[in-house]
Amino acid sequence: MSLLYGPVPSWRLGRSLGVDPISASGKTCSFDCIYCQLGRTKHGISERRPFVEPSRLAEELSAIHDLPIDYVTFSGTGEPTLAANLADLVAVVREALPDCPIAILTNASLMPRRDVRRDLALFDTVVAKVDAPDDALLRQINRPFAPYNLAHILLGIRRFREEFGGKLALQMMFIEANRTRAREMAEIARGLSPDEVQLNTPLRPSPERPLSPAAMEQIERAFAGLPVLNVYRAERPAVMPLDEGEMRRRRPAERVE
């Protein structure tokens, strides 16, 4: 089982080589989101620990030569900030690919922790998720294992925004459960001052149906004045993955309607 997967044609990050710092046999996460493309969380945890050895990542990266990529992105089979050795893994990528920017996709559930914010500050781009405007909807959509409520999470993101010199993006996944709460979500985004707001809906296999392009356009109007990227209008580059199986284990194909 490789720690690397892709490159994937990311609608947010271009040609993105994935790094899976968890690389578990089942999804290991601090959330159990009802829309997750990986299905139900097998290992629901909120305490950080090392999952993979940095030397293993260094060995896999040493076999990569002249691969056309725009980003190296930490994501994969769970919440990447659960990896207690995240800083060491970033250092390995910096040494192997010094000219390539590094991103991370996080559900933001552990951002109230100072050690997590310290590790996230090592990335060039941080994509943090907010799917709900209140605790009731957070519990309904994200089904957290982490001990923090929405106010704690938003405070963690806000503190990180104040400390971070790189690009901070907010991803907001819209499904039927929160489609009428777009104005409240937009107010949250305005209060966090991200560099980009990524409006998403489940286009890959998911227990939740995606919203239509028209519904997403209506939601987008609530975010007027903010720098918005809508999943339906984003471009996806052509890529050739190193291993199709490793990629699909973390990133199922998009739906064909």
C-alpha positions in Angstrom: 0.0 0.0 0.0 1.6 3.2 -1.2 1.6 6.5 0.7 1.5 8.4 -2.6 -1.5 8.5 -5.0 -2.4 10.3 -8.1 -1.7 12.8 -9.5 -5.4 13.6 -9.3 -7.2 16.2 -11.4 -8.1 18.5 -8.5 -10.7 21.2 -9.2 -9.0 23.2 -6.5 -5.3 22.5 -6.8 -4.7 21.4 -10.4 -2.4 18.3 -10.9 -2.2 17.2 -7.3 0.1 14.4 -6.0 -1.6 13.0 -2.9 0.2 12.1 0.3 -1.7 9.9 2.7 -0.2 10.4 6.2 -2.8 7.9 7.7 -2.7 5.2 5.0 -5.0 2.9 7.1 -6.9 -0.1 6.0 -10.2 1.7 6.9 -11.1 5.3 7.2 -9.5 6.8 10.3 -11.1 10.2 11.1 -12.3 12.6 13.7 -15.6 13.0 11.7 -18.0 10.6 10.2 -19.5 12.9 7.6 -22.8 11.6 6.1 -21.6 12.5 2.5 -18.0 11.1 2.7 -16.8 9.4 -0.5 -14.9 6.9 1.6 -18.0 5.7 3.4 -18.4 5.3 7.2 -15.5 5.9 9.5 -14.0 2.7 10.7 -11.7 4.2 13.3 -13.2 7.2 14.9 -10.5 9.0 17.0 -9.5 12.5 18.0 -6.0 11.9 19.6 -3.0 12.3 17.4 -0.4 9.6 16.8 2.1 8.6 14.1 0.7 6.3 11.5 3.5 6.1 8.9 7.3 6.5 9.0 8.9 9.5 7.3 11.6 7.2 5.9 8.9 5.3 4.0 7.6 8.5 2.4 11.1 9.6 1.5 11.7 6.2 -0.2 8.5 6.5 -2.3 9.3 10.1 -3.3 12.8 9.2 -4.4 11.2 7.1 -7.1 9.3 10.1 -8.5 11.1 11.7 -11.5 9.9 14.6 -13.7 6.2 14.1 -12.7 4.2 17.1 -13.9 2.4 18.3 -10.8 1.1 21.6 -9.4 0.8 20.6 -5.7 1.6 17.9 -3.3 -1.5 17.5 -1.2 -1.9 15.8 2.2 -5.2 14.0 2.4 -6.2 10.3 1.9 -7.9 7.7 4.1 -8.7 10.0 7.0 -8.1 13.3 8.7 -4.4 14.2 8.0 -4.0 16.3 11.2 -4.4 13.1 13.3 -0.8 12.3 12.2 1.4 13.4 15.1 4.5 13.4 12.9 2.9 15.7 10.3 5.8 18.2 10.5 8.3 15.5 9.8 6.4 14.3 6.8 6.2 17.8 5.4 9.9 18.2 5.9 10.5 15.0 3.8 8.4 16.5 0.9 10.2 19.8 1.1 13.5 18.0 0.8 12.4 15.8 -2.1 10.4 18.4 -4.0 11.7 21.8 -2.9 10.0 23.8 -5.7 6.6 22.3 -5.3 3.9 23.9 -3.1 2.3 21.7 -0.4 -1.4 21.8 0.5 -3.5 20.0 3.1 -7.2 19.2 3.2 -8.4 19.2 6.8 -11.9 18.9 8.3 -10.7 21.6 10.9 -12.0 19.5 13.8 -8.6 19.7 15.6 -7.7 23.3 14.8 -8.5 24.4 18.3 -5.3 22.7 19.3 -2.1 24.8 19.2 0.1 21.9 18.1 -2.2 21.3 15.1 -2.2 25.0 14.1 1.6 24.9 14.4 1.9 22.0 12.0 -0.7 23.5 9.6 1.5 26.6 9.4 4.1 24.5 7.6 1.9 24.2 4.5 1.6 26.7 1.6 -2.1 26.1 1.3 -4.6 25.0 4.0 -8.1 24.0 2.9 -10.3 23.8 6.1 -13.8 22.5 6.1 -16.9 24.2 7.6 -20.3 22.5 6.7 -22.7 23.8 9.3 -23.7 27.1 10.9 -24.6 25.6 14.3 -23.8 22.6 16.5 -27.0 20.7 15.8 -26.3 20.6 12.1 -22.6 19.9 12.7 -23.7 16.8 14.6 -26.1 15.8 11.9 -23.7 16.3 8.9 -20.3 15.7 10.3 -21.0 13.3 13.3 -17.8 14.4 15.2 -15.6 12.2 17.4 -13.5 15.3 18.3 -14.5 17.0 21.6 -14.8 20.5 20.1 -18.1 22.3 19.3 -18.5 24.7 16.3 -17.5 27.8 18.3 -14.2 26.1 19.3 -13.5 25.1 15.7 -14.3 28.5 14.3 -12.1 30.1 16.9 -9.3 27.8 16.0 -9.6 28.7 12.3 -9.7 32.4 13.2 -6.6 32.1 15.3 -4.9 30.2 12.5 -5.9 32.9 10.0 -4.2 35.5 12.2 -1.0 33.5 12.4 -0.7 32.0 8.9 1.1 33.7 6.0 0.0 31.2 3.3 -3.3 30.7 1.5 -6.3 29.7 3.6 -9.3 28.3 1.8 -12.6 27.3 3.3 -14.4 24.3 1.8 -18.2 24.2 2.4 -20.0 21.1 1.3 -23.6 21.7 0.4 -26.2 18.9 0.5 -29.9 18.9 1.1 -29.5 19.2 4.9 -27.8 22.6 4.7 -28.8 24.1 1.4 -31.2 26.6 3.0 -28.5 27.8 5.4 -26.2 29.4 2.8 -26.6 33.0 4.1 -25.5 31.9 7.6 -22.6 29.9 6.1 -21.6 33.0 4.1 -21.5 35.1 7.3 -19.2 32.6 8.9 -16.9 32.8 5.9 -16.9 36.6 6.0 -15.9 36.4 9.7 -12.9 34.1 8.9 -11.5 36.2 6.0 -10.3 33.3 3.9 -8.4 33.8 0.6 -10.9 31.5 -1.1 -14.3 29.9 -0.4 -14.8 26.6 -2.2 -18.4 25.7 -2.7 -18.7 21.9 -3.1 -21.4 19.3 -3.5 -20.9 15.5 -3.6 -20.0 14.7 -7.3 -18.4 11.4 -6.4 -20.2 8.3 -5.1 -21.8 9.3 -1.8 -24.9 8.4 0.4 -26.0 12.0 -0.3 -27.2 13.3 -3.6 -25.4 16.3 -5.1 -27.2 19.6 -5.5 -27.9 20.7 -9.0 -25.8 23.4 -10.8 -28.8 25.8 -10.5 -29.0 25.2 -6.7 -25.3 25.8 -6.3 -25.6 29.0 -8.3 -28.3 30.2 -5.9 -26.1 29.3 -3.0 -23.2 31.1 -4.5 -25.2 34.3 -4.6 -25.3 34.3 -0.8 -21.5 34.6 -0.9 -21.4 37.8 -3.0 -18.3 39.8 -2.3 -16.2 36.8 -1.3 -13.6 35.0 -3.5 -15.6 32.0 -4.5 -14.8 28.8 -6.4 -17.8 26.8 -7.4 -17.2 23.0 -8.0 -19.4 23.0 -11.1 -17.4 25.8 -12.8 -13.9 24.7 -11.9 -11.5 23.3 -14.5 -9.9 19.9 -14.0 -6.6 19.2 -15.7 -5.8 16.0 -17.6 -3.5 13.7 -15.5 -2.1 10.2 -15.6 -2.0 8.5 -12.2 0.9 6.5 -11.0 -1.4 3.7 -9.9 -5.1 3.8 -10.6 -6.0 1.5 -7.7 -4.1 3.6 -5.1 -5.9 6.7 -6.4 -9.4 5.2 -6.4 -8.9 3.8 -2.9 -8.8 7.5 -1.7 -10.6 9.2 -4.6 -13.5 7.4 -6.2 -14.5 8.4 -9.8 -17.1 11.1 -10.1 -20.7 10.2 -10.7 -22.1 9.6 -14.2 -25.7 10.8 -14.2 
